[in-house]
Amino acid sequence: MAYWALQLKDKSWGETRIVNVKKVWAVYFSATGTTEKVVTRVAEGVADELGVAYESIDFTLPAAREAVLNFSADDLVVFGTPVYAGRVPNVLLKYLETIRGNGAVAVPVVVFGNRSYDDSLIELRDILEKDGFHTIAAGAFVGEHSFSCVLGKGRPDDADMVVAYDFAKRVATKLGAIADSPALSPVTVKGTPYPYRGYYRPRDPQGNPVDMRKIRPLTSDACNDCKTCVEVCPMGSISYDDVREYTGICVRCGACVKKCPQQAKYYDDEAYLYHKRELEEGLTRRAEPELFV
């Protein structure tokens, strides 16, 4: 099997050791598929450039988060999450703490809905470092906003995929450069170091903060009970017996709304709709990926 040899300075022991990158992993949470698309493109690109094996792990659905992920010093992991309210989704934090890097090389990637990634990238980097990964590069990409089919429509698009593959090439080149500089520090990214800024909060027309945590999608009479929404909910919160009923939390990820074949899921909450309209009207500019290598 092909491999890519590099030297890393072990953070625990302070000793230089040889690491053979034998496999590249794409690991992601992706309710509507945007994070999956970016992370897969980057990971496949790195694997192609290095000539090593590639594999993916999708931990979007609850069952996938029941097992602890363990990697090795022979792995390079492109690890991605969406941005929720400017941060790593808080519903994932306990699960992310269980992942074991064991000295693997990692590339944190976040995907935001054309607004801002705020402190999500530095937070994900810190999580991976704490889990025992060596972060060597990082990226923030744009995906269609979970609330909207207008904000960031169709993204990541073809232009984003070109950037993602170029990023993969730069990651592969960085690996080669590390061999000449064995001491490895966490990749430098934008964001406020811990303690991070608070979660982004939308506001009503009077400028007062709005709490959206209890807002749930409704179900119209167009529903034919196909159960697609049950199958795609990353929190497992939609009742199989009655798809109009929520048995757990809703993170407003957009999966049930955007993946419903009958377009039967929708929101009617006034604050939600105001915030959605505000985003769509105020963020018409095209945000671009930001890369750190």
VEXDREN-2710 file (C-alpha; in Angstrom, 1 decimal):
% VEXDREN-2710
k/r/px/py/pz
1/MET/0.0/0.0/0.0
2/ALA/1.2/3.5/-0.8
3/TYR/1.9/5.9/2.0
4/TRP/3.3/9.3/2.7
5/ALA/6.0/9.6/5.2
6/LEU/6.4/12.7/7.4
7/GLN/7.9/13.7/10.7
8/LEU/5.9/15.1/13.6
9/LYS/7.0/16.3/17.0
10/ASP/4.8/14.4/19.5
11/LYS/3.1/16.9/21.8
12/SER/3.1/14.6/24.8
13/TRP/6.7/13.4/24.6
14/GLY/8.5/16.1/22.7
15/GLU/10.1/13.5/20.4
16/THR/10.3/13.5/16.7
17/ARG/8.7/10.4/15.1
18/ILE/8.0/9.1/11.6
19/VAL/4.3/9.0/10.6
20/ASN/3.2/7.0/7.5
21/VAL/0.0/8.5/6.2
22/LYS/-1.6/5.4/4.7
23/LYS/-5.3/6.5/4.6
24/VAL/-7.2/9.7/4.3
25/TRP/-10.6/9.9/6.0
26/ALA/-13.6/12.2/5.3
27/VAL/-15.5/12.5/8.5
28/TYR/-18.5/14.8/8.7
29/PHE/-21.9/15.8/10.1
30/SER/-24.0/17.0/7.2
31/ALA/-27.8/17.2/7.5
32/THR/-28.5/18.7/4.1
33/GLY/-25.3/17.4/2.3
34/THR/-23.3/20.6/1.9
35/THR/-20.6/19.7/4.5
36/GLU/-20.4/16.2/3.0
37/LYS/-19.8/17.6/-0.4
38/VAL/-16.9/19.9/0.7
39/VAL/-15.3/17.5/3.0
40/THR/-15.5/14.6/0.6
41/ARG/-13.9/16.7/-2.2
42/VAL/-11.0/17.8/0.0
43/ALA/-10.4/14.3/1.4
44/GLU/-10.5/12.6/-2.0
45/GLY/-8.2/15.3/-3.4
46/VAL/-5.6/14.8/-0.7
47/ALA/-5.8/11.0/-1.1
48/ASP/-5.3/11.4/-4.9
49/GLU/-2.4/13.7/-4.4
50/LEU/-0.7/11.4/-2.0
51/GLY/-1.7/8.2/-3.7
52/VAL/-3.2/6.6/-0.6
53/ALA/-6.4/4.9/0.4
54/TYR/-9.6/6.9/1.1
55/GLU/-12.7/6.2/3.2
56/SER/-15.6/8.3/4.6
57/ILE/-17.5/8.3/7.9
58/ASP/-20.8/10.1/8.1
59/PHE/-21.9/10.7/11.7
60/THR/-25.0/12.7/10.8
61/LEU/-27.6/10.2/12.0
62/PRO/-27.9/9.2/15.7
63/ALA/-27.0/5.6/15.2
64/ALA/-23.7/6.6/13.7
65/ARG/-22.8/8.5/16.8
66/GLU/-23.1/5.4/19.1
67/ALA/-19.6/4.1/18.3
68/VAL/-16.4/5.8/19.4
69/LEU/-14.2/6.8/16.5
70/ASN/-10.5/5.8/16.9
71/PHE/-7.9/6.9/14.4
72/SER/-4.2/6.2/14.3
73/ALA/-0.9/8.1/13.6
74/ASP/-1.1/6.7/10.0
75/ASP/-4.3/8.6/9.2
76/LEU/-5.1/12.0/7.8
77/VAL/-8.6/13.1/8.7
78/VAL/-10.6/15.8/7.0
79/PHE/-13.2/16.6/9.6
80/GLY/-16.2/18.7/8.9
81/THR/-19.2/20.2/10.6
82/PRO/-21.7/22.9/9.6
83/VAL/-21.8/26.2/11.4
84/TYR/-24.8/26.8/13.7
85/ALA/-25.2/30.3/15.2
86/GLY/-21.5/30.9/14.5
87/ARG/-20.2/27.9/16.4
88/VAL/-19.8/24.1/16.1
89/PRO/-23.3/22.7/16.7
90/ASN/-23.6/22.4/20.5
91/VAL/-25.6/19.1/20.1
92/LEU/-22.4/17.5/18.8
93/LEU/-20.0/18.6/21.6
94/LYS/-20.3/15.6/23.9
95/TYR/-19.9/13.2/21.0
96/LEU/-16.9/15.1/19.6
97/GLU/-15.2/14.7/23.0
98/THR/-15.2/10.9/22.6
99/ILE/-13.3/10.8/19.3
100/ARG/-9.7/9.6/19.6
101/GLY/-7.1/11.1/17.2
102/ASN/-4.1/9.1/18.6
103/GLY/-1.7/11.4/16.8
104/ALA/-3.5/11.4/13.4
105/VAL/-3.1/14.5/11.2
106/ALA/-6.3/16.5/10.8
107/VAL/-7.8/19.2/8.7
108/PRO/-10.8/20.9/10.3
109/VAL/-13.5/22.2/7.9
110/VAL/-16.6/24.2/8.7
111/VAL/-19.4/25.1/6.3
112/PHE/-21.4/28.3/6.9
113/GLY/-24.6/29.7/5.2
114/ASN/-23.1/32.8/3.5
115/ARG/-23.2/34.9/6.8
116/SER/-20.1/34.2/8.8
117/TYR/-18.3/31.3/10.5
118/ASP/-17.5/33.4/13.5
119/ASP/-15.6/31.2/16.1
120/SER/-16.6/27.8/14.7
121/LEU/-13.4/27.0/13.0
122/ILE/-11.1/27.9/15.9
123/GLU/-13.5/25.9/18.1
124/LEU/-13.4/22.8/15.9
125/ARG/-9.6/23.1/15.7
126/ASP/-9.3/23.2/19.5
127/ILE/-11.7/20.2/19.8
128/LEU/-9.6/18.1/17.4
129/GLU/-6.3/19.1/19.1
130/LYS/-7.8/18.1/22.5
131/ASP/-8.9/14.8/21.0
132/GLY/-5.3/14.0/20.1
133/PHE/-5.1/15.2/16.5
134/HIS/-2.4/17.3/14.9
135/THR/-4.2/20.0/12.9
136/ILE/-2.1/21.2/9.9
137/ALA/-4.6/23.1/7.8
138/ALA/-8.2/24.3/8.0
139/GLY/-10.9/25.8/5.9
140/ALA/-14.2/27.6/6.1
141/PHE/-16.5/27.0/3.1
142/VAL/-20.0/28.2/2.1
143/GLY/-23.1/26.1/1.7
144/GLU/-26.7/26.9/1.1
145/HIS/-28.2/28.2/4.4
146/SER/-30.2/25.7/6.3
147/PHE/-33.1/28.2/6.7
148/SER/-33.2/29.2/3.0
149/CYS/-33.1/28.1/-0.6
150/VAL/-32.0/31.6/-1.6
151/LEU/-29.1/32.4/0.8
152/GLY/-26.0/30.7/-0.7
153/LYS/-28.3/29.0/-3.2
154/GLY/-26.7/25.9/-4.7
155/ARG/-23.5/26.2/-2.8
156/PRO/-21.0/24.7/-2.6
157/ASP/-21.1/25.1/-6.4
158/ASP/-18.6/24.3/-9.1
159/ALA/-16.4/27.3/-8.2
160/ASP/-16.3/26.1/-4.6
161/MET/-15.3/22.6/-5.7
162/VAL/-12.4/24.0/-7.6
163/VAL/-11.3/25.9/-4.4
164/ALA/-11.7/22.7/-2.4
165/TYR/-9.5/20.6/-4.7
166/ASP/-6.9/23.3/-4.8
167/PHE/-7.0/23.3/-1.0
168/ALA/-6.4/19.6/-1.1
169/LYS/-3.3/20.1/-3.2
170/ARG/-2.0/22.7/-0.7
171/VAL/-2.6/20.3/2.2
172/ALA/-0.6/17.6/0.4
173/THR/2.2/20.1/-0.2
174/LYS/2.1/21.1/3.4
175/LEU/2.7/17.4/4.4
176/GLY/5.8/17.4/2.3
177/ALA/7.0/20.6/4.0
178/ILE/6.5/19.2/7.5
179/ALA/9.2/16.7/6.9
180/ASP/11.7/19.5/6.9
181/SER/10.1/21.2/10.0
182/PRO/9.2/18.4/12.5
183/ALA/7.9/20.7/15.3
184/LEU/4.2/21.0/14.7
185/SER/1.9/23.7/16.2
186/PRO/-1.9/23.8/15.7
187/VAL/-2.9/25.5/12.4
188/THR/-3.5/29.3/12.9
189/VAL/-7.1/30.3/12.0
190/LYS/-9.4/33.2/12.4
191/GLY/-11.5/33.5/15.5
192/THR/-11.5/34.4/19.2
193/PRO/-9.5/32.1/21.3
194/TYR/-11.2/30.3/24.2
195/PRO/-13.5/31.5/25.8
196/TYR/-15.2/31.9/22.4
197/ARG/-17.8/34.5/21.6
198/GLY/-21.4/33.6/22.4
199/TYR/-23.7/32.0/19.9
200/TYR/-25.1/34.3/17.2
201/ARG/-28.6/35.4/18.1
202/PRO/-31.2/36.8/15.7
203/ARG/-33.2/39.9/16.6
204/ASP/-36.7/41.0/16.0
205/PRO/-37.6/44.3/14.1
206/GLN/-37.1/46.2/17.4
207/GLY/-33.6/44.8/17.9
208/ASN/-34.5/42.5/20.7
209/PRO/-32.8/39.0/20.8
210/VAL/-35.1/36.2/19.7
211/ASP/-35.0/32.7/21.1
212/MET/-35.6/30.2/18.3
213/ARG/-34.9/27.0/20.3
214/LYS/-38.5/25.9/20.6
215/ILE/-39.5/26.6/16.9
216/ARG/-40.4/23.5/14.9
217/PRO/-41.3/22.9/11.3
218/LEU/-45.0/22.2/10.6
219/THR/-46.4/19.6/8.2
220/SER/-48.9/20.5/5.5
221/ASP/-51.6/18.3/4.0
222/ALA/-49.3/17.6/1.1
223/CYS/-47.6/15.0/3.4
224/ASN/-48.1/11.4/2.1
225/ASP/-46.4/9.9/5.2
226/CYS/-43.4/8.6/3.2
227/LYS/-41.3/8.8/6.4
228/THR/-38.4/10.6/4.7
229/CYS/-38.3/13.2/7.4
230/VAL/-38.0/10.5/10.0
231/GLU/-35.1/8.9/8.2
232/VAL/-33.1/12.1/7.7
233/CYS/-33.6/13.9/11.1
234/PRO/-30.1/14.0/12.6
235/MET/-31.6/14.2/16.1
236/GLY/-34.0/11.3/15.6
237/SER/-36.7/13.6/16.8
238/ILE/-39.6/13.1/14.4
239/SER/-42.1/10.4/15.4
240/TYR/-42.4/7.5/13.0
241/ASP/-46.0/7.0/14.0
242/ASP/-46.9/10.6/13.5
243/VAL/-44.5/12.7/11.4
244/ARG/-46.1/15.9/12.7
245/GLU/-44.9/15.1/16.2
246/TYR/-41.4/15.9/17.6
247/THR/-40.2/13.5/20.3
248/GLY/-36.9/15.3/20.9
249/ILE/-35.0/18.5/20.1
250/CYS/-35.0/20.3/16.7
251/VAL/-31.8/22.0/15.6
252/ARG/-33.5/23.6/12.5
253/CYS/-30.9/22.0/10.3
254/GLY/-33.2/22.0/7.3
255/ALA/-33.0/18.3/6.5
256/CYS/-36.7/17.5/6.8
257/VAL/-37.7/20.7/5.0
258/LYS/-35.3/20.4/2.1
259/LYS/-35.4/16.7/1.6
260/CYS/-39.2/16.2/1.8
261/PRO/-40.3/14.9/-1.6
262/GLN/-43.7/16.6/-1.2
263/GLN/-42.3/19.9/0.2
264/ALA/-44.7/19.4/3.1
265/LYS/-42.5/20.7/5.9
266/TYR/-42.5/24.4/6.5
267/TYR/-42.2/27.1/9.1
268/ASP/-44.8/29.7/10.0
269/ASP/-43.2/31.2/13.1
270/GLU/-43.1/35.0/12.7
271/ALA/-39.7/35.5/14.3
272/TYR/-38.2/32.7/12.2
273/LEU/-39.6/34.1/9.0
274/TYR/-38.5/37.6/9.8
275/HIS/-34.9/36.4/10.5
276/LYS/-34.9/34.3/7.3
277/ARG/-36.0/37.3/5.2
278/GLU/-33.5/39.6/7.0
279/LEU/-30.7/37.2/6.1
280/GLU/-31.8/36.8/2.5
281/GLU/-32.1/40.6/1.9
282/GLY/-29.0/41.6/3.8
283/LEU/-26.5/39.1/2.7
284/THR/-26.8/39.1/-1.1
285/ARG/-23.0/39.3/-1.5
286/ARG/-21.2/36.1/-2.3
287/ALA/-19.1/35.0/0.7
288/GLU/-16.0/33.1/-0.3
289/PRO/-14.1/30.2/1.3
290/GLU/-11.3/31.1/3.7
291/LEU/-8.3/28.7/3.8
292/PHE/-5.5/28.3/6.3
293/VAL/-2.5/26.3/5.4
END
